[in-house]
Amino acid sequence: HQENSRTPNKQTDKFIGGLLSPSFDEESCLSRYRSALFRKDSPHLPSSYLIERLRKYEELHKKCGPNTPLYHKSIIQLNLGQSIELMDCNYLVWTPFNGLGNRMLTIASAFLYAVLTNRVLLIHQTVDMVDLFCEPFPDSTWILPPDFPIKNLTKLYQGSETSYGNMLKNKRIKDDVSVPSNSLPAYVYLHLEHDYQHLDKFFFCEKDQVILQKINWLLLQSDIYFVPGLFLVPQFEDELRWMFPAKETVFHHLGRYLFHPTNTVWGMITRYHTAYLAGSDERIGIQVRVFSRNPISAENYLKQILMCSQQENLLPEINMNRTLNPTKSTMKSKAVLITSLYPEYSEKLKSMYYEHTTVTGETVSVNQPTHEVQQQTERQFHNQKALAEMYLLSYCDVLITTGWSTFGYIGQGLAGLKPWILLTPRDQKPADPPCTRAVSMEPCFQVPPTYDCRAKKNADLGALVRHVTHCEDVEQGIKLV
Ligand code: GDP
């Protein structure tokens, strides 16, 4: 199963080389077939096997999705309180946790896990997530119906009695692959958050996957991109290799397959893109995220950004003597898109290019759609703006992102670009070196397990498995290359 090497013509291109099903009504979700046209053609086409698996998944989802007889049958089974062998449909219920970038990474991870294990992925949609994404699967819905019998899904946490780790600890689940389905609970909660414990991490072990396969319903709460962890599980190896002959394209393909901004968000994206970005010869996205655990002044962080840009030759240098050199003037224009919670970065950069000519003669416009000041994940409109900005970043030709930020991971993954990653500032000073080029466009799995299930001892999994390496921004993290 080789990567599909044919060049797409404009007609197939809107379906991204067959990644998208053509069975949707275009008007109800304009972004679905138009978003890819805002970018240069991706050199990474989906493999024919991935396309086959996606169509197969869509069939399963249609058969088992909400409001089908098989879904109702499964709800009856859930209410019985125990798992049943050979049910027609098994489910994975995703619940939201943390910011939108984290959520999108975990939806993509959950979806891949659902495909690998023949489960149907359902999304517990809280009010802050309404009107963000279109339905990704034709003739069905991925939204968990509100009358789902398990309540308080957002209250699940490390200590929940129903978590896989706690069930193992309390011997509610026997650590034995031959355990029959009917002795297993109807559902189990997978706690895959950054604070997950040793027994929760058994999720990435071969034997535990055999047990989990017998449980009809899985609930998942996570804030980490755990896809690289799925590559550590032996029974998924072959499928993953066939689906993704180029490992670093996993999120690139899954993100473009799953996430389609609704018409409300698409309106914001296209209005901004047309007004501020489309007219330039080149677009440079700079994603500025300042984490409170590593504070730095706007002045110093901008210094770091400019050091990075100078070192890597990303933004035109300015001419310090301010005089116009008529022979150097070209018609070339660059648009810088800054995304940040704070206005200072674009204000300062804008003044810099207003007050000085560039040594190349290029003109530089500096644009920033919003400056929300504070993260407000519980507000729907705030999330819509965040989503719009991730998309705008993904239409850039060059990206500078902030290390550790999942917001940036989404932009780079959708774009299919290896960004320059700003390294974490220390002691309020710019990091030195200021940035490093990403080795792949994949997001980082920031908190991977450190337990080698086969050898039954701790190990550096970043060094153990092919196609997995340590992240540039997160030392203990791992990513696909
Ligand atoms: P991370 O915390 O950087 O890994 O990214 P998340 O997306 O998970 O959480 C950060 C949240 O803060 C975003 O989802 C937004 O709600 C908000 N935020 C951070 N940076 C920006 C930005 O540049 N623009 C906008 N509109 N919101 C931002």
Boltz pocket constraint, residues with backbone or C-beta under 6 A from the ligand:
constraints:
  - pocket:
      binder: B
      contacts: [[A, 98], [A, 99], [A, 100], [A, 101], [A, 102], [A, 103], [A, 288], [A, 289], [A, 339], [A, 340], [A, 341], [A, 370], [A, 372], [A, 374], [A, 375], [A, 376], [A, 377], [A, 382], [A, 383], [A, 385], [A, 386], [A, 389], [A, 404], [A, 405], [A, 406], [A, 407], [A, 408]]
      max_distance: 6.0
